[in-house]
Each structure stands twice: as structure tokens, then as C-alpha cells.
Amino acid sequence: MLDAQLTALFSGSVFRRVLNNEPLSLVDINILTTVLIGSNIPFDTAFAAGTRKNPASIQLTLHINPTTTMVFVVSLEPGSSVFSPSP
């Protein structure tokens, strides 16, 4: 069941933009969270406000199972995010 939900999530236009590292609008972020909640996929978000050096961004963590998580950095503006990629 979760596989089908993740496949549907990843094939959506908003999530494809996340995977392509394209900036998202707040409307897109709301769509993404609505889809995650509607699909009953647990997730966490962390917001970093934009500065003169770094754009505003969100770190999205999807909890797939107790030992597997997926972390995505979502830019809200063009530029390099405050969040660093996980090793």
C-alpha cells in the first residue's frame, strides 16, 4: 500500500520539481503537505528563513518505515540552501 502511495507522490508534478531542485511557491508546499497527509505518509519539516546569503528553504523528511527516511531540501527561492545535504 505504501509503495503505491509513494509512487503516486513521486510521480506528481510538484514532487518532480522537488526532485529537480526547482524553487517552489508556498502554494506548492501546501499541495505537497496536503498530499502527504492525505496519503497518510508521516513527515517532518524544518523552515529556514532567507538571509542575504541564503534563500528561504524547507527541509522535508519522509518517514518510510522505522529505519528508513528520505530527506529533501526544498528551495523557496533560487540559490544555495541553508540546509546541507546529508552525507
C-alpha positions, 0 to 999 in steps of 0.5 A: 500500500505504501509503495503505491502511495509513494509512487503516486507522490513521486510521480506528481508534478510538484514532487518532480520539481522537488526532485529537480531542485526547482524553487517552489511557491508556498502554494506548492508546499501546501499541495505537497503537505496536503498530499502527504497527509492525505496519503497518510505518509508521516513527515517532518519539516524544518523552515529556514528563513532567507538571509542575504546569503541564503534563500528561504528553504524547507527541509522535508523528511519522509518517514518510510518505515522505522529505519528508513527516511528520505530527506529533501531540501526544498528551495523557496527561492533560487540559490544555495540552501541553508540546509546541507545535504546529508552525507 
